Amino acid sequence: MSVATLQQFGQDLSSWMARVQRGESIVITKAGRVVARLLPPETNLEKSAEAAPAHWPDFAARRRAVFGDKVLPAGTAAMLVNEDRGA
């Protein structure tokens, strides 16, 4: 980990950023006190998030487990809605 004063950091920003891109951490101080820390990105976390796609449950299998293979005849849904509305 490198230490730079705020003035040093501002005067040579590109070289400090190149160090961070190479994986080095930088501590920036002002009047002897730490005011900031620059850390390289955590590439392992980013790669693992991209590599592991979201797992979606099998909704069709769940529907079959609850309702079986029953199929309503055409127009039944509309009839049920109308009945529920009192029509």
N, C-alpha and C positions, 0 to 999 in steps of 0.2 A: 504494500500500500504506500503510495506516494503522498507527500504533503506539499501543498502549494498555498501561498498567500493569495488573497483575492486579487491583488495587483498583479502578481506573477501569472495567475490563471487568465486574467483579462488580456494581458499583453501577448500571450502565446496560446490562445485558445485552441488552435488547430492541432498543435502537438499534444496538448493534454487530452483532447478528444481522441486522437489516434491511439494514445495509451489505453484509454477506456475501451476502445473498440478491440484492442488486442487482449482484453480480459483483465486489465489492471484496475484496481480501485484507487480513487483519488479523494483525499480529504482537503477541503478548502478552509483556510483559517483567515480570520480578520482580528487584528489586535491580540493574537495569541489564542483566540477562542475558535473552536470549530463552528463553522456556519453552514457547511454543506458537505455531503458525501456523494460522489459520483460512482455508481456501480455498473459493471457491464450487464447487459441483459441476460436473463436466466434462460439460455437456449434449451436446456434439458426440459424445462416445464413447457415451453412453447411447442417443442417437438412432440412431447407426450400428449398434449392436448389435441394436436393435429392428427396424431396416429390413432387415437382412440375415438372412433365415431360414436355418436350417441346411440344407445341401444333402445329401440322402440319395442314395446310389447306387441305380441301378435293379437291384435284386436279381433280379427276374424275367428281365431281359435277360441278366444274368450266368449264371443257371441255364441258360437256353436255350443260351448260348454253350458251356457246359461239357458239358451232357447232351443237347442237341438237344431235339427235340419228343417224346421217348420217354415213354410213359405205361405204368406197370406195371399189369397186370391186378389186379382186386380180389382181396384176400387174399394177394398176393405178399409184401407187407411183413411180415405176420404169419408167413408161412411162412419167410421169411429169418431172422427173429428166433428162431423156434423151432429152426431148423437150426443157428444160431450157438450156441444154448444147449445143443445136444445132445439136444433133445427129439424 
